[in-house]
Amino acid sequence: MGLGKASEKVPGLRHIPVVKLLSAAEIALLTHDHVTRLSPPERRRLLVLVRVGRGRRTRLTGAERDELEELLAKLQPRLLMGEAINRLSPVPLPRRLVFGPKNRR
């Protein structure tokens, strides 16, 4: 299915520039790569913890907060953001911003 056929089925798709669509697809692929670092049971548990917490850490018990932090650390969110910015930016980011300070690597 080309963009022409897809734009007929999705309202408003014709009004989004192709560059933005490609950028969103790049970020989706990067996110997929990071999410697949978790095993399927870990992914399910992450979703459960996020649903239970409803965006607030205080709704989780101490053990659940620790578990959530451990799962989020495996996703490497700083690296994900750095890779996304490097893919979309014409100017590369310094390595310390992408990977963190040398003593934390």
C-alpha positions as CSV (number, residue, x, y, z in Angstrom):
1,M,0.0,0.0,0.0
2,G,1.5,3.3,-1.1
3,L,1.2,6.6,0.6
4,G,-1.6,7.6,-1.8
5,K,-3.8,4.6,-0.8
6,A,-3.0,5.0,2.9
7,S,-3.8,8.7,2.9
8,E,-7.3,7.9,1.7
9,K,-7.9,5.7,4.7
10,V,-6.3,7.8,7.4
11,P,-7.9,11.2,7.9
12,G,-5.5,14.1,7.8
13,L,-2.6,12.0,6.5
14,R,-2.3,14.0,3.3
15,H,-1.7,17.2,5.4
16,I,1.4,15.8,7.2
17,P,4.6,16.4,5.3
18,V,6.4,13.3,4.3
19,V,9.6,14.3,6.2
20,K,7.6,14.3,9.4
21,L,6.2,10.9,8.6
22,L,9.7,9.5,8.0
23,S,11.0,11.1,11.2
24,A,8.2,9.5,13.2
25,A,8.9,6.1,11.5
26,E,12.6,6.4,12.4
27,I,11.8,7.1,16.1
28,A,9.3,4.2,16.1
29,L,12.0,1.9,14.8
30,L,14.5,3.1,17.4
31,T,11.9,2.7,20.2
32,H,11.2,-0.8,19.0
33,D,14.9,-1.7,19.2
34,H,15.0,-0.5,22.8
35,V,11.7,-2.1,23.9
36,T,12.9,-5.5,22.5
37,R,15.8,-5.4,25.0
38,L,13.2,-6.5,27.5
39,S,11.9,-10.1,27.5
40,P,8.2,-10.6,26.9
41,P,7.4,-11.2,30.6
42,E,9.4,-8.0,31.5
43,R,7.5,-6.0,28.9
44,R,4.2,-7.3,30.3
45,R,5.3,-6.4,33.8
46,L,6.4,-2.9,32.7
47,L,2.9,-2.3,31.3
48,V,1.3,-3.6,34.5
49,L,3.4,-1.3,36.6
50,V,2.7,1.7,34.4
51,R,-1.1,1.0,34.5
52,V,-1.1,0.5,38.3
53,G,0.9,3.7,38.9
54,R,-1.1,5.7,36.4
55,G,1.8,8.0,35.9
56,R,2.5,8.5,39.6
57,R,5.3,6.8,41.4
58,T,3.6,7.3,44.7
59,R,0.8,4.9,43.7
60,L,3.3,2.0,43.6
61,T,4.8,0.2,46.6
62,G,8.5,0.6,47.3
63,A,9.3,-2.8,45.7
64,E,7.2,-2.0,42.6
65,R,9.1,1.3,42.3
66,D,12.4,-0.5,42.4
67,E,11.2,-3.0,39.9
68,L,10.0,-0.2,37.6
69,E,13.3,1.6,37.8
70,E,15.2,-1.6,37.0
71,L,13.0,-2.2,33.9
72,L,13.3,1.3,32.7
73,A,17.1,1.2,33.2
74,K,17.2,-1.8,30.8
75,L,15.5,0.3,28.2
76,Q,18.3,2.9,28.3
77,P,16.1,6.0,27.8
78,R,19.1,8.4,27.6
79,L,20.6,6.4,24.8
80,L,17.3,6.2,23.0
81,M,16.9,10.0,23.1
82,G,20.5,10.5,22.0
83,E,20.1,8.2,19.1
84,A,16.8,9.8,18.1
85,I,18.3,13.3,18.2
86,N,21.4,12.1,16.3
87,R,19.2,10.6,13.6
88,L,17.1,13.7,13.1
89,S,19.6,16.5,13.8
90,P,22.0,17.7,11.2
91,V,24.5,18.3,13.9
92,P,25.7,15.3,15.9
93,L,25.4,15.4,19.7
94,P,28.5,15.1,21.9
95,R,29.0,11.5,23.1
96,R,28.8,12.6,26.8
97,L,25.2,13.7,26.1
98,V,24.2,10.5,24.4
99,F,26.0,8.0,26.7
100,G,26.4,10.0,29.9
101,P,29.5,11.0,31.7
102,K,32.5,8.7,31.4
103,N,32.3,7.6,35.0
104,R,28.7,6.4,34.6
105,R,29.2,4.3,31.4
